[in-house]
Amino acid sequence: MKHNKKTNAARRLDELKIEYRIMEYPVDEEHLDAVHVAAEVDMPASQVFKTLVVRGDKNGIMFAVIPGDGELDLKALARASGNKRAELVHLKEVLPLTGYIRGGCSPLGAKKNYP
């Protein structure tokens, strides 16, 4: 079944006149991680990026975009972003903060332009 509804990220890329390709795959609620998605679209996990929503103790909400097979270093992110500490936001906060659901979060087209 073809899904033609564009995401906010796709609309933002259209506005910026940036070419992109939407890759569809069967969604498995139990396996929303980037490594699984990479296998589904036949790409290396290092080329499929995951977006994590993080809260810094001084500067608030920010996105961390890392390769699908990578792991976020929260201490390094805190230092790089001018925070003392950083932690992943609770899953129930992702949709209200970004407008995106778990497994579909993008730094493009979120409710706010987070760093």
KOLLUMMI-5330 format. One line per field, with one value per residue: residue in three letters; residue number from 1; y negated, x, z negated of N, C-alpha, C, CB in turn; chain. Coordinates in Angstrom, 3 decimals. Glycine has a CB too. Example, Ala and Ser with C-alpha at 12.3 -4.5 7.8 and 13.67 -1.06 7.14 Angstrom:
<recs>
kedo	(ALA:SER)
bavex	(1:2)
n.Y	(5.690:2.250)
n.X	(13.190:12.850)
n.Z	(-7.800:-7.080)
ca.Y	(4.500:1.060)
ca.X	(12.300:13.670)
ca.Z	(-7.800:-7.140)
c.Y	(3.300:-0.030)
c.X	(13.200:12.900)
c.Z	(-7.800:-7.870)
cb.Y	(4.473:0.598)
cb.X	(11.308:14.084)
cb.Z	(-9.046:-5.725)
zadren	(A:A)
</recs>
This chain:
<recs>
kedo	(MET:LYS:HIS:ASN:LYS:LYS:THR:ASN:ALA:ALA:ARG:ARG:LEU:ASP:GLU:LEU:LYS:ILE:GLU:TYR:ARG:ILE:MET:GLU:TYR:PRO:VAL:ASP:GLU:GLU:HIS:LEU:ASP:ALA:VAL:HIS:VAL:ALA:ALA:GLU:VAL:ASP:MET:PRO:ALA:SER:GLN:VAL:PHE:LYS:THR:LEU:VAL:VAL:ARG:GLY:ASP:LYS:ASN:GLY:ILE:MET:PHE:ALA:VAL:ILE:PRO:GLY:ASP:GLY:GLU:LEU:ASP:LEU:LYS:ALA:LEU:ALA:ARG:ALA:SER:GLY:ASN:LYS:ARG:ALA:GLU:LEU:VAL:HIS:LEU:LYS:GLU:VAL:LEU:PRO:LEU:THR:GLY:TYR:ILE:ARG:GLY:GLY:CYS:SER:PRO:LEU:GLY:ALA:LYS:LYS:ASN:TYR:PRO)
bavex	(1:2:3:4:5:6:7:8:9:10:11:12:13:14:15:16:17:18:19:20:21:22:23:24:25:26:27:28:29:30:31:32:33:34:35:36:37:38:39:40:41:42:43:44:45:46:47:48:49:50:51:52:53:54:55:56:57:58:59:60:61:62:63:64:65:66:67:68:69:70:71:72:73:74:75:76:77:78:79:80:81:82:83:84:85:86:87:88:89:90:91:92:93:94:95:96:97:98:99:100:101:102:103:104:105:106:107:108:109:110:111:112:113:114:115)
n.Y	(1.176:-2.145:-5.030:-8.294:-10.583:-13.414:-14.047:-16.499:-16.954:-16.232:-18.159:-20.437:-20.032:-20.200:-22.925:-24.049:-23.279:-20.929:-17.894:-14.621:-11.227:-9.230:-6.429:-3.562:-1.129:1.859:1.203:2.110:2.201:3.215:3.084:0.437:-0.701:-2.222:-0.472:1.791:0.597:-0.202:2.305:3.076:1.264:1.868:0.667:-0.453:-0.598:-2.718:-4.745:-5.394:-7.534:-8.281:-10.203:-11.655:-12.907:-15.234:-16.586:-19.307:-20.448:-23.189:-24.487:-23.346:-21.623:-19.685:-18.281:-15.224:-13.907:-11.001:-8.381:-5.361:-3.034:-4.014:-5.245:-7.458:-9.774:-11.112:-12.781:-14.004:-15.352:-17.104:-18.737:-19.821:-21.313:-23.278:-22.571:-21.161:-18.667:-16.167:-14.500:-11.860:-12.643:-11.666:-9.086:-9.653:-12.371:-12.987:-13.209:-15.473:-17.485:-17.527:-16.899:-14.597:-10.990:-8.220:-6.615:-7.941:-10.428:-13.559:-16.009:-17.949:-20.019:-19.901:-20.781:-23.003:-24.890:-23.296:-23.276)
n.X	(0.839:0.635:1.810:0.993:1.035:2.729:5.402:6.159:8.879:9.471:7.954:9.347:11.847:10.990:10.265:12.796:13.878:15.383:16.547:15.264:14.633:11.965:11.839:10.088:8.962:7.933:6.393:7.337:6.261:7.662:10.267:11.661:14.088:17.030:18.906:17.409:15.612:17.428:18.203:15.757:15.469:17.607:20.182:23.370:23.656:25.111:24.498:21.906:20.191:19.501:17.308:17.492:15.794:16.731:17.293:18.908:20.434:20.782:20.228:17.930:15.681:16.980:18.113:19.732:21.466:22.480:24.530:22.813:23.931:25.322:26.080:24.803:26.744:26.079:27.404:29.373:27.722:26.442:28.618:29.350:27.109:26.918:25.862:25.684:24.706:22.972:20.061:18.079:14.825:11.718:9.835:7.076:7.084:8.067:6.299:4.551:6.539:7.866:6.104:6.323:6.139:7.392:10.112:9.796:10.887:12.199:14.750:14.002:11.278:10.039:7.935:9.111:12.107:14.506:17.813)
n.Z	(0.000:0.871:-0.713:-0.815:-2.338:-3.329:-5.579:-8.132:-7.978:-5.290:-3.967:-4.787:-3.574:-0.925:-0.860:-1.119:1.207:1.427:2.593:2.012:0.997:0.230:-1.731:-2.048:-4.423:-6.168:-9.234:-12.438:-15.547:-17.688:-16.940:-16.393:-16.168:-14.702:-13.552:-12.886:-11.075:-9.104:-8.097:-7.006:-4.880:-3.398:-3.814:-5.105:-8.658:-9.590:-7.870:-8.266:-10.183:-13.629:-15.626:-18.680:-21.505:-23.811:-27.083:-28.386:-31.440:-31.690:-29.204:-28.177:-25.924:-23.219:-20.088:-19.337:-16.763:-15.459:-13.962:-13.041:-14.126:-16.201:-19.551:-21.924:-23.673:-26.515:-28.349:-26.783:-24.980:-26.740:-27.541:-25.014:-24.444:-26.330:-28.773:-32.102:-32.647:-30.752:-29.645:-28.237:-27.104:-28.581:-27.077:-26.789:-26.479:-23.981:-21.655:-22.409:-22.608:-20.113:-18.020:-16.679:-16.560:-18.528:-17.034:-14.692:-14.745:-13.778:-13.176:-11.462:-10.767:-13.251:-16.095:-17.307:-16.647:-17.768:-19.142)
ca.Y	(0.000:-3.373:-6.059:-9.543:-11.720:-13.917:-14.447:-17.879:-16.969:-16.240:-19.491:-21.397:-19.800:-20.772:-24.389:-24.384:-22.755:-19.895:-16.603:-13.522:-10.035:-8.594:-4.977:-2.935:0.193:2.261:0.743:3.105:1.430:3.804:2.852:-0.886:-1.215:-2.545:0.693:2.584:-0.156:-0.110:3.624:3.081:0.470:2.364:-0.336:-0.286:-1.327:-3.952:-5.748:-5.653:-8.286:-8.344:-11.489:-11.489:-14.159:-15.320:-17.798:-19.761:-21.077:-24.654:-24.999:-22.715:-20.581:-19.693:-17.026:-14.580:-13.098:-10.151:-7.208:-4.330:-2.048:-4.735:-5.400:-8.838:-10.062:-12.230:-13.705:-14.787:-16.249:-18.156:-19.662:-20.507:-22.180:-24.254:-22.058:-20.311:-17.331:-15.987:-13.202:-11.630:-12.959:-10.499:-8.762:-10.314:-13.783:-13.151:-13.723:-16.865:-18.411:-17.571:-16.641:-13.308:-9.815:-7.376:-5.909:-8.794:-11.772:-14.201:-17.369:-18.851:-20.120:-19.695:-21.878:-24.133:-24.699:-22.995:-23.087)
ca.X	(0.000:1.417:1.442:1.354:1.004:4.073:5.712:6.648:10.268:9.430:7.480:10.441:12.817:10.391:10.405:14.210:14.241:16.403:16.088:15.285:13.905:11.256:11.995:9.036:9.250:6.888:6.683:7.196:6.272:8.638:11.624:11.698:15.453:17.626:19.587:16.349:15.128:18.484:18.082:14.521:15.635:18.834:21.245:24.196:23.137:25.887:23.933:20.543:20.414:18.434:17.178:17.149:15.380:17.528:17.099:20.078:20.037:20.817:19.698:16.662:15.515:17.822:18.142:21.011:21.313:23.670:24.371:21.952:24.678:26.086:25.515:24.937:27.525:25.357:28.363:29.985:26.679:26.267:29.756:29.295:25.932:26.947:25.131:26.448:24.144:21.961:19.398:17.026:13.502:10.856:9.138:5.759:7.297:8.559:5.241:4.177:7.650:8.337:5.071:6.636:5.986:8.573:10.505:9.606:11.297:13.135:15.104:13.360:9.826:9.511:7.082:10.000:13.456:15.437:19.212)
ca.Z	(0.000:1.004:-1.690:-0.159:-3.233:-3.601:-6.949:-8.256:-7.492:-3.823:-3.552:-5.016:-2.497:0.283:-0.965:-0.935:2.526:1.242:3.100:1.056:1.423:-0.871:-1.683:-2.835:-4.958:-7.113:-10.589:-13.489:-16.797:-18.611:-16.427:-15.768:-16.214:-13.401:-12.988:-12.263:-9.908:-8.086:-7.466:-6.220:-3.651:-2.774:-3.907:-6.305:-9.820:-9.744:-6.972:-8.706:-11.414:-14.618:-16.297:-20.090:-22.131:-25.038:-27.883:-29.126:-32.700:-31.556:-27.943:-27.815:-24.907:-22.016:-19.345:-19.048:-15.556:-15.421:-13.096:-13.590:-14.897:-17.212:-20.884:-22.369:-24.870:-27.133:-28.974:-25.700:-24.479:-27.747:-27.410:-23.717:-24.380:-27.413:-29.921:-33.019:-32.481:-29.715:-29.743:-27.261:-27.629:-28.728:-25.832:-26.720:-26.150:-22.604:-20.780:-22.711:-22.371:-18.729:-17.027:-16.069:-17.412:-18.724:-15.823:-13.513:-15.137:-12.859:-13.561:-10.498:-10.836:-14.597:-16.566:-17.547:-16.110:-18.844:-18.707)
c.Y	(-1.244:-4.419:-7.398:-10.754:-12.150:-14.290:-15.923:-17.981:-17.037:-17.601:-20.541:-21.253:-20.352:-22.292:-24.840:-23.931:-21.780:-18.568:-15.549:-12.356:-9.440:-7.090:-4.362:-1.542:0.559:1.853:1.862:2.369:1.952:3.500:1.529:-1.470:-1.355:-1.360:1.590:1.897:-0.075:1.229:3.680:2.331:0.800:1.295:-0.030:-1.134:-2.642:-5.079:-6.051:-6.308:-8.249:-9.696:-11.235:-12.856:-14.177:-16.625:-18.100:-20.499:-22.598:-25.163:-24.304:-21.694:-20.799:-18.332:-16.531:-13.671:-12.318:-8.978:-6.116:-3.293:-2.711:-4.783:-6.822:-8.911:-11.312:-13.238:-14.596:-15.774:-17.405:-19.190:-20.492:-21.523:-23.203:-23.860:-21.303:-18.863:-17.344:-14.603:-13.093:-12.016:-11.670:-10.320:-9.494:-11.802:-14.021:-13.762:-15.162:-17.879:-18.606:-17.505:-15.323:-12.182:-9.083:-6.610:-6.749:-10.220:-12.308:-15.584:-18.402:-18.847:-19.843:-20.908:-23.157:-23.838:-24.520:-22.915:-21.610)
c.X	(0.888:0.900:1.917:1.354:2.428:4.221:6.114:8.076:10.301:8.954:8.581:11.514:12.299:10.562:11.833:14.744:15.432:15.823:16.212:14.502:13.257:11.363:10.958:9.460:8.125:7.288:6.381:7.348:7.297:10.078:11.672:13.110:16.042:18.335:18.567:15.834:16.157:18.411:16.850:14.666:16.945:19.924:22.110:23.634:23.876:25.366:22.466:20.667:19.208:18.485:16.698:16.821:15.970:17.217:18.391:19.635:20.046:20.062:18.438:16.753:16.432:17.707:19.574:20.759:22.605:23.437:23.573:22.663:25.526:25.369:25.796:25.744:26.909:26.299:29.009:28.971:26.464:27.382:29.648:28.158:25.862:26.127:26.082:26.021:23.151:21.361:18.337:15.697:12.699:10.062:7.806:5.881:7.649:7.494:4.845:5.282:7.943:7.235:5.290:6.461:7.315:8.866:10.371:10.031:12.362:13.507:14.510:11.863:9.228:8.683:7.881:11.346:14.429:16.858:19.539)
c.Z	(0.000:0.014:-1.141:-1.070:-3.568:-5.068:-6.959:-7.740:-5.965:-3.306:-3.718:-3.934:-1.178:0.284:-0.672:0.426:2.448:1.715:2.007:1.637:0.178:-0.688:-2.619:-3.268:-5.921:-8.531:-11.571:-14.811:-17.801:-18.202:-15.660:-15.720:-14.813:-12.769:-12.279:-10.992:-8.778:-7.356:-6.569:-4.899:-2.929:-2.686:-5.122:-7.457:-10.032:-8.850:-7.251:-10.077:-12.335:-15.305:-17.718:-20.670:-23.533:-25.755:-28.626:-30.372:-32.629:-30.335:-27.448:-26.699:-23.712:-21.346:-19.258:-17.850:-15.382:-14.469:-13.808:-14.425:-15.981:-18.545:-21.357:-23.661:-25.501:-27.783:-27.914:-25.127:-25.452:-27.615:-26.131:-23.646:-25.512:-28.626:-30.838:-32.852:-31.321:-29.893:-28.665:-27.884:-27.730:-27.442:-25.696:-26.372:-24.681:-21.694:-21.135:-22.412:-20.887:-17.678:-16.312:-17.079:-17.540:-17.437:-14.565:-13.768:-14.174:-13.383:-12.605:-10.715:-12.201:-15.002:-16.828:-16.914:-17.266:-18.310:-18.552)
cb.Y	(0.005:-3.917:-5.767:-9.789:-11.384:-15.126:-13.556:-18.358:-15.715:-15.115:-19.899:-21.189:-18.299:-20.396:-24.865:-23.755:-23.916:-19.806:-16.184:-13.956:-8.992:-9.053:-4.541:-2.873:0.234:3.794:-0.527:4.268:1.450:5.312:4.028:-1.834:-0.301:-3.685:1.486:2.809:-1.645:-0.288:4.732:2.472:-1.026:2.891:-1.778:-0.680:-0.465:-3.687:-5.295:-4.327:-9.719:-7.193:-12.436:-10.809:-14.307:-15.219:-17.637:-20.660:-20.622:-25.128:-24.891:-23.751:-20.530:-20.025:-17.199:-13.771:-13.984:-9.636:-6.664:-3.658:-1.221:-6.134:-4.345:-9.473:-10.267:-11.708:-12.920:-13.853:-15.480:-17.554:-18.882:-19.491:-21.341:-25.560:-21.148:-20.766:-16.849:-16.166:-13.001:-10.152:-14.003:-10.647:-7.270:-10.157:-14.340:-11.799:-12.817:-16.977:-17.910:-16.454:-17.764:-13.307:-8.872:-6.392:-4.671:-8.771:-11.773:-14.304:-17.520:-18.445:-19.197:-19.448:-21.461:-24.419:-25.901:-21.687:-23.734)
cb.X	(-0.957:1.351:2.067:0.433:0.218:4.385:6.847:6.576:11.033:8.502:6.234:11.068:13.122:8.887:9.990:15.038:14.577:16.868:16.893:14.699:14.855:9.763:13.453:7.730:10.650:6.636:5.864:8.251:4.893:8.437:12.077:10.779:16.334:18.598:20.339:15.187:14.848:19.878:18.011:13.393:15.591:18.526:20.654:25.673:23.244:27.353:24.082:19.664:20.762:18.554:16.199:18.312:13.807:19.045:15.905:20.971:20.948:22.247:20.736:15.698:14.069:19.320:17.537:21.577:20.994:24.026:25.749:21.248:25.565:26.374:26.105:23.558:29.069:24.376:29.455:30.518:25.357:26.252:31.086:29.139:24.690:26.468:23.969:26.258:23.458:22.567:18.774:17.010:12.771:9.905:8.907:5.019:8.391:9.011:4.013:3.788:8.897:9.280:5.021:8.068:4.905:8.366:9.692:8.163:11.831:12.528:16.615:13.692:9.232:10.660:6.348:10.153:13.880:15.055:20.188)
cb.Z	(-1.216:2.462:-3.113:0.962:-4.512:-2.713:-7.550:-9.724:-7.988:-3.299:-4.372:-6.422:-2.357:0.380:-2.365:-2.044:3.474:-0.258:4.354:-0.318:2.141:-0.935:-2.083:-2.039:-5.669:-7.038:-10.935:-13.344:-17.429:-18.690:-15.511:-16.515:-17.063:-13.549:-14.100:-13.260:-10.284:-8.730:-8.536:-7.028:-3.982:-1.388:-3.999:-6.011:-11.077:-9.430:-5.552:-8.753:-11.091:-15.650:-15.532:-20.883:-22.163:-24.727:-28.882:-28.251:-33.808:-31.485:-26.905:-27.425:-24.439:-22.362:-17.931:-20.304:-14.287:-16.842:-12.663:-12.503:-13.974:-16.743:-21.880:-22.567:-24.536:-28.172:-29.752:-24.579:-24.257:-29.178:-27.418:-22.597:-24.397:-26.912:-29.472:-34.487:-33.791:-28.277:-31.142:-26.786:-26.731:-29.957:-25.748:-28.057:-27.018:-22.038:-20.860:-24.160:-23.071:-18.501:-16.023:-15.514:-16.852:-19.914:-15.677:-13.074:-16.587:-11.438:-13.614:-9.046:-9.868:-15.616:-17.838:-19.067:-15.213:-19.539:-19.713)
zadren	(A:A:A:A:A:A:A:A:A:A:A:A:A:A:A:A:A:A:A:A:A:A:A:A:A:A:A:A:A:A:A:A:A:A:A:A:A:A:A:A:A:A:A:A:A:A:A:A:A:A:A:A:A:A:A:A:A:A:A:A:A:A:A:A:A:A:A:A:A:A:A:A:A:A:A:A:A:A:A:A:A:A:A:A:A:A:A:A:A:A:A:A:A:A:A:A:A:A:A:A:A:A:A:A:A:A:A:A:A:A:A:A:A:A:A)
</recs>
